[in-house]
Amino acid sequence: MTATDTHRAIDAVWRIESAKIIAGLARIVRDVGLAEELAQDALVAALQQWPESGIPDNPGAWLMAAAKHRAIDTFRRNKRLERKHAELGRELQAQQEMAVPDFYAALDDDIGDDLLRLVFASCHPVLSTEARVALTLRLLGGLTTEEIARAFLVPEPTIAQRIVRAKRTLAEAHVPFEVPRGGELVARLSSVLEVIYLVFNEGYSATSGGDWMRPALCEDALRLGRILAELASQEPEVHGLVALMEIQASRSRARVGPSGEPILLCDQNRAHWDQLLIRRGFAALDRAEKLGGMRGPYALQAAIAACHARALSPEETDWARIVALYEALAQLAPSPVVELNRAVAVAMAFGPAAGLELVDGLTAEPSLRSYHLLPSVRGDLLKKLSRFDEARAEFERAAALTRPNVRRQLSGTAGATLTKVARLAPCRQADCGRVTAHSLRKTNAQLVCFWRHLQRPSVPRSETLPARFIGWPSARTSSLGKIFSLTNYLR
């Protein structure tokens, strides 16, 4: 094996084993930063020795053993130093004498418990959301600082500073390295799930950059979610989140066209949906239900996603059930975004007039004042009711509310077409296709499909394409987006 092959093998082993090693050390040294440094020392030793000695039969155990030795050396060195401080007194010395045996015994504890402790420490509420995401991907995801920065399109020094500050904050706040108990567990688990969901969200519908998706982040979030589901197997909302991510991720291959343009749910080739991920999602949803957790926000969203996954075509979707699920979600976590989604489901199930009545009730909602998808949906429902002048005004307002950087992406014929949205006359199918191919980017994709649909010469009133295009507020600007950013009519 060449040195290059050895380094690749080390990288793969590190990606798999690093979280376990850091977790085992952090429980003992009670310092996440120090634990990571000790684990990195073991990695350096592997890079130095393995190219010559070869890869061990059990590389993970080798790294763990090397990290243990360095931890023990550090512990003993600190113990000798502390003994030199007479002011610490005999009590501290006695504690130090007893610490080494305890250290050896503790290293043999269940590594699964250590990982769970590390999850809760990395997602502690004392840290900002950005810091939690970066630290979780670094410690549990095994990503390098460069990889995290590249994934989120943030300068590498910024990510490095977030991680350093996060570790310092945990140390200064004396955050206990333990799994919370009782009532605290619910709140802390919510923080953990939020971090994993935000990572998945950023991969599934990127909020910055030119790409519609970042699949690597989806994979990282799924991996973390699956690990958490094994560690906290009796928590129904964990399985609910995993179910939601599995089902949504099953559509990834069908969501992007050959040129990278987004393909919305109604236009996707469902034969390209990953059936293995769908089955995994159904299994996770079943586990959540058996644990009595179908009333949680993630489980309810997963149930909505499952309705789409079970439908062989858009027309076969069980919209009445989706309405009921959104009503349950609105009772659990009231939100204008949830109500907008419910209005769309009502329109799909009971007609555009019923949906429009609900949407009109949201027009005075302050949090949706700059939300471009509210007028988009309202315009579509008005169009279905043949109220074309009002529909035109709503689409114009939606176009004005799209982000400036999205509008700048529109050029040539596509840009001109979107600028002249007031025209409701039919266009040639070829022109409409060109508009779609060149201008679908991010959330603006919904608007393009609206205009394409609006300009078609003959559209039966029963057709359901555009009314399902409900989007999400950015998770960076609204706490609503943290829970409800993956609406199921879009993808």
N, C-alpha and C positions, 0 to 999 in steps of 0.2 A: 504494500500500500504506500502510495506517495505521500509526501508531506501535505500536499493540497487535499488529498482524500481524507487524511487524518484530521485536518482542521475542519473539514466539512462534517465529519462524524462528531467531532467535539461540539461544534455549533448545534447539531441536531440533539445531542445528549443534553447539552446545557438548556436548550429550549424546553425540553421535556422535564428535566430534573431540578431546575434552578428554584422553582417555587417551593418544592418540598424541602430542599436544603435550607433555604432562607427561613422557611417557617419553623423548621426544627431548631435552628440556631436562635431565632428571635424569641422563642419561648423561654430560652435559658438566659440569654444576655439582656432580655427586656429592652432591646433597642433595635428597631428595624434597620436603621442606617448601619450600625455596627454589624448586624447579621449579614447584610448584603456585602459589606466589605470582606468579611470572612469567607463568604461563598465565592466572591471574586478571586480571592487569594487561591482557593482550591482550583478555580478555572485556570489561573495563570500557571499553577503547578502542572496541570494536565497539558497545557500547551507546550510546556518545556519538556515534559517527560514522555508523553505518549508517542511523539514522532520517532523516538529512538527505541522505547521499550515496547511499543505496540499498544493497541487499545485493549484494556482489560476485558475479561469475560463479562463482568458486571460493572460497566462504567459509572452508572449512577451510584452504586455502593462505594466505588473508589472515590468519587467526588465527595460523597457524604463523609467518608472516613477522613479524607484530607481536611475538610472543613472542620470536623470535630477536633482534630489535633491542633489546628490553628486556634480554635476557640478556647481549648484548654490551655494552650500556651499563653494566650492573651489573659485568660482568667488568672493563671498563676503569676504572670508578670504584674498584673494589677494588684494581686494579693500581696506580693512582696513589697510593692510600692506603698500600699496602704499601711502595711505593718510599720513602716518607717515613721508614720505620723502618730506620735505618742498621744496626741490629743483625741484620737479616736477611741482610746480606752480599751479595756479588756473585753467589753461586750462585743464590740465590732470584731475583735480578733477571734473570739469564739465563733462568731457567725461565719467568718472567713474559713476557719478550720473545718467546719461542717459543710461548706458549700461544695467542695470537690466531689465527695461521694454522691451528694444530691445531684450534681451535674451529670455524672455518669449514669445514674439511674434514670434521670429525666430524659436522656437522649434515646432511651429505648421505648418511650411512650408511642402511642398510636400516631403515625404521621398524618392521618386524616384529620385528627383534632387540631394539629398544628396548622394545617392548611386553612381550616375554617377560621382559626384565630387570626391568621394573616389576612384573610379576606376582610374580616371586620375591622382590623387595624388599618388596612389600606383605605377603607371607605368610611373612616370615622368622621362624624359630622363636624369635628373641630377643623377639618380641612375644607377648602373651597372645592366646588364641583370640579373645576379644571385640575386641581391638584390630585383629587381622588382618582380621576380618570388616568392621569399620567402615571401615578404611583401604582395603580392596579395593573396597568399594562406592563409596567417595568418589572414588578415583583412577581405577579401571578401569570402574566402573559408571556414573560420572558423576552419582551421586545427591547431592543437597544434604544437609547435616547434618539439616535438618528432615525430609526424606524418609526418611532412615535411621532417625531417632528414631521417626517415625510408624509405620514398617514393623515395628519391634521393640517398639513400645509402651514406649519408654524416654524419659525426659525429654531434651529437646534438649541442655541443657548437659552431660549425662552423655556423650552421643555426641561432642560437641565436645571435651570433655576427653580422651576416648579417642583421638581423631584427633591432637590436639596432642601428647599424651604419646607416641603411636606414632611420630610424625615426629621428636620429640626423641630417643627411644630409638634410632632408626635412625642419627641423626646422631652421637650420643654413642658408639655401639658401632662407628662407622666401618664400617657394613655396606657391602660392595662392591656397586656397581651392575653386576651381571654375572650371567650364567647359570651356575649351578654345573656342575662337570664331574665325571666319574668316579662314584665311589661316593656322593659327596655329592648328586648329582643325584637319586638315588632317594629319599633321605630328604626332600629339599627339595620334590620334586614331590608326595610324599605330603602334605606340609603344605598345598600349594596346592590339591590335590584335596579335602582335608578342609574347607577354608574354603568352597569352592564348594558342596560337598555340604551343609554346615551351613546355608548360605543357602537352598538349595533345600528342605531339610527343614523349615525354619521356615516357608516359604511353603506347603509341601504339607500339613503337619500342625502347625499353630501350637501352641506350648507355652504361650502366654499369651494373655490376651484372650478374647473371646467368639466369635471366628470360627473355623470349622473349617479354613479355608484363607486364605492371603494370596497370590493369584495373581501380584501384581506381583513378589514376591520370587522366585517360581518362574521368571518370565520373565527377571529379572536374572541368576539363576544359570545358566539355559540359555544366555543370551547370552554370559556369561563362559566357560562351558564350550565353546561353539562357537568362540569366539576362541582359547582355549587349544588346541583340537584343530587349528586351522589353524597355530598357531605351533609346536606340538610334535607334528607330524603322525606322527612315528615312535614315539611313546610309546603302547603299546597300552592302558594303564590310563586314559589320558585319553579315548580313544574308548569304553572301557568305562563310564566315568562318564557321558559324554554319552549313550550308549545307554540307560543306566538312567534318567536324567532325562527323556529324550524319551518313553520308553515310559510312565513313571509320569505325566508331564504329559498324556499323551494321554487320560487318564481324568478330567481335571479337571471337565469339564462334567457328567459323569455322577455325580460324587461328592457333589453338593450338591443338595438338594431345593428346591422353590419358597420355602420359609420359612427356608432356610439350614441345615436339618438335614442331618447326614451321611447318605450312602447308601453302605453297605458293598459290597464287591466283588461278592458273590453277588447282590445286589439291583439292581445297576446295569444300565441299558439299554445294552447293548454297541453298539447302533447309534449312540449318542452319543459313542463314543470317537473321537478325532481320528485318522483313518487316515493323514494326512500325517505326523503326529508318530510314529506307529507305524512307518511306512516309514523315516523318518529314523533311528529307534532301531535298526531291523534293519540298516540300512546301516552305522551306527557299530559295531554289534556284529560285523558281518562284517569291518570294517576291523581291529578288535581281534583277531579270530581269525586273519586273514591275517598280522598282525604277531607271532603267537605268544603273544598275551596272554590267552588264555582261562582261565588259572589265577590271574588277579588277582582280588581281592575285589569290585571294582566290576563287572568283566566277568561274574563268576559270578552276582552279584545281577541284572545285566541279563539274563542267560540265563534266570533264574527268572521275571523279569517278562515275558520274551518268551513263555514257556510259556503264561502267562495271556492274553497279547495274541493268540496264535494260536488259542486256543480260542473257538469261536463261542458256547459256553455253558459254564457252570461244570462241567457233567457231562463235557464233552469235554476237560477239562484233563488233561495228561499228568503225573499225580502221580508215577509211577515215575521219570520223568526229574527231576522236582523233588527227589525224595529223593536221587538220585545227585548232583545239583548241591549240595545242602546238605551231603552227606557230604564233598564236595571242599572246600566252604567251611569246614567244621569242621576239616579237616586243615590248611588254610592259616592260619586265624585262630581257634583254639579259643575258644569263648565259650558260656556257658549260654544266652544268647539264641538263638544259632544252633541249639543242641541242642533248644531248645523248638520252634523253627520246624521242625526236622527231624522232631520227634515228631509234629507236626500233619500233615506231609506223609506220614509213615508211616501214620498213622491213616486218612488219606484213601485211600492206595493199598492198604493191607493190612488195614484194619479197626481199630476202636477199641481192641481188646485189645492189639494190637501197639503202638499209640501210647501207651496208658496205661502200659505197662511202662516206656517211655522217660521219660515225664513223672514217674512215681513216683521214678525215679532222680535227678530234679532237685529234689525237695522239700527236700533237706537242703542245697542250694546257698545259701550265705550271701547272695550278691549278689541272689538272687531272693526273699529272705525278705519283702520289702515290695512285691513286684511283683504287682499285682492280677490280671494276666492268666494267671499260673501256676495259681491256683485256678480261674479262669474256664474254662480249657481242661480242667483235670482234672475239673471238675464236668460239663462237657459230655460228656466221654468216659464218665464214670460213668453219666450219664443214658442214653447210648446202650446201655450194658450193663445197663440196667434196675436199677441200684443207686441208687434214688432217694433214700434217706435220706442216703447219703454225698454224693450230688450236691447235695442241698439245703444241707448243711453247707459245701461248697466254694463255692457261690454266695454264701452269707451272708458267708463270709470275704472273697471278692472284693469284695463291696459295701463291707465295712468298710475295705478297703485303698484304695478310690478316693479321690482328693484331696478335701479338705473343700470347696474352692470348686466342685468339680463337683457334690458332693452338694447344696450350697446352691442350685444352679440348678434342682434338682428341686422341683416345687411341685404342690399340688393332688392330683388323682388319680394323676398319674405318681409323685410323691414317695411317696404312701401305698403304691402298688403295689410300688415298689422296696424300701420298708421292710419289707414283708411277703413277702419272697422265699421264706419257708419253705413257702408254699403251692404245691403242685404240681398242684392241680386245674385242669382246663381252664377257660379264660375265654372270654367272647364275643369274636369276631374284632374287633368294633368297639372294645371296650375295649382290646384289645392294640394296635390301630392307633393309638388315642389316646395310649397310653403311649409308643409309639415316636415319634410326631410331636412330643410335648412335651418329651421327656426325653433325646433323643439329642444329646449334646454331647461332642465330643472322644473320649477313650478310653472314656468311659462308654458310648458307643454300642454297643460289643461286648456289654456286660452286658445292656443292654435287649433286644438281639436274642436273647441267650441265653434270657432269661426268656420272651420272646414265643414263641420256638421251644419252650421247655420246656412252656408252658401249652397248646399246641395239642392238640386232643383225640386226634388220630391221626397219628403221625409214623413213616413207615417207617424202619426201622433203617438202611437204605442211604442215607437223605438226608444230605447233606454240608454243610448250611448252617453251623451254628455252629462246627464244629471248625476252621474256617479263620480264625477271628478271633484272630490272634496280633498283639500290638502291639509297642511299642518303648519302651525306657527313654528318658527325656528326655536329649537331647544335653547339657543343662546340668548333669546330675547324674551321668552315667556315660559313660566313654569308649567303652563298647560302643555307645552310641547314635550315636556319630560315624560308625561304619561300618555298623551293622546296623539303623539306625532305620527304614529303609524296607522293612519286611517286606511280602511280596507277597500274603499271604492277606487282608489287610485291604482293600486298595484296588486 
